[in-house]
Amino acid sequence: MNKEVYDEFNQPVYRQQLPTGLSLQMIPMSGYHKTYAIFTTDFGSIDNHFVPYGKKDAIQVPDGIAHFLEHKMFEKADHDAFDLFGKLGADSNAFTSFTQTSYLFSTTDHVRESLNVLLDFVQEPYFTEQTVKKEQGIIGQEIKMYEDDAAWRLYLGILGNLYPNDPMHIDIAGTVDSISKITPEYLMETYRTFYQPSNMNLVLAGKLDPDEVVEWVTNNQSRRQFLPAITPERIFNLHDPAAHDVIPFRSLTMDVARPKVIVGLRGIELPDSGRERLHYKLAIDLLLDVLFDDTSDNYLRLYNNEVLDDSFAYNLEMQRDFYFAYFSSDTDQMERFADEVIAILESADQQIDAARTRFNEIKNAEIGRLTGLLDSPEAVANHYGGSFFDGANLMDEIRELRSINLNDLYDVAKRFIVSRGISVFQIIPQHR
């Protein structure tokens, strides 16, 4: 077992790769009563085109299968994993993103039993025609519900502009039509390909003994046989890596009280190594704070002129193979909001010059925010970056953030902000 001590945080991190290939990371947090565990496979909604385990020819599975599989994993022939967690007093959940699926629990007692439930239900699939058909109805209703959610439609709308020919523009849950094509055979083929232990990682944080956890997980894994590890062969290439296919503008009419607008910025260039990607991401986060946080001159000016309001939000999403930022608000001045945001982005160098005196304050505030997350087992475990960020954890993020200087902001602004990668999507009230 590998042990690394982060002296400045008085925090050890233990890492172990099991013979099955499963990557295990443990962060024992002194004085805590809660234990949090998250079990993740490197498989998400964009991984719908791949070569199945043990075969030579690629297949394309229906959109939404990763999310569907997440739902189905909890249900077994004679029980539901949620019920088992409930009897142990543990809270459990799961989520699917574009590039990963995660299963998790938190508890203050019965850690070993809860960990066994987590490993067992994720590693023992059960699919039948009847249960798949039932789930199609449940998820179909969920999809229809989100079709009436204006915030979700706004988000999907800008993704449709930024990635019109790539799977990111498709709802993670799929469509009612696509999930109707999911079969037990598709689910099993997908499961065998991506739910191999070598394609998964397990992270625990909080009250735990690393030696005990390794023993518990090893004993659990020894009860089942796994297929030989094979790296999943994904068939994924951006339709246009240079982003010439970005749609500059679209709009949608919905029954909403106020207009909504979102500006998207698609990244084109992504560093090759994991730690370089982490540095790049953190530098962009700081750049966006310099340009748009609620202490900036830009925000205050636009707020005072009622171009944006308290609904204003911005975020950077960086995942395997793609990344983008977005800026959204409810506003009666949709065109001006978009024009102002784009102008700020395209004059980033001048904006950075003007904010030189604020840079250290913004950076220190972000360091303080991330340091505060060290008090949360959930945050500590969820910040594990997996292979995409070369195994970085929350403490690695803080260390990397400290190394960023003002010149890094000029660099990422030049690399990230490209005019052809900018797009606008509006939701217009029906009565307007």
DAJOZI-V346514 format. One record per run of one state. SS is the DSSP state (hx for helix, st for strand, lp for the rest). FROM is the first residue (numbers start at 1). LEN is the number of residues. If there is no record, write none. Layout:
ss from len
SS FROM LEN
SS FROM LEN
//
This chain:
ss from len
lp 1 1
st 2 5
hx 7 3
lp 10 1
st 11 7
lp 18 5
st 23 6
lp 29 6
st 35 7
lp 42 7
st 49 3
lp 52 6
st 58 3
lp 61 4
hx 65 9
lp 74 1
st 75 1
lp 76 4
st 80 1
hx 81 7
lp 88 3
st 91 6
lp 97 4
st 101 7
lp 108 3
hx 111 13
lp 124 5
hx 129 19
lp 148 2
hx 150 13
lp 163 4
hx 167 3
lp 170 6
hx 176 4
lp 180 4
hx 184 11
lp 195 2
hx 197 3
st 200 7
lp 207 3
hx 210 12
lp 222 11
st 233 2
lp 235 14
st 249 6
lp 255 5
st 260 7
lp 267 7
hx 274 19
lp 293 4
hx 297 8
lp 305 8
st 313 7
lp 320 2
st 322 9
lp 331 3
hx 334 13
lp 347 1
hx 348 7
lp 355 1
hx 356 20
lp 376 1
hx 377 6
lp 383 3
hx 386 4
lp 390 4
hx 394 9
lp 403 3
hx 406 11
lp 417 2
hx 419 3
st 422 8
lp 430 3
//
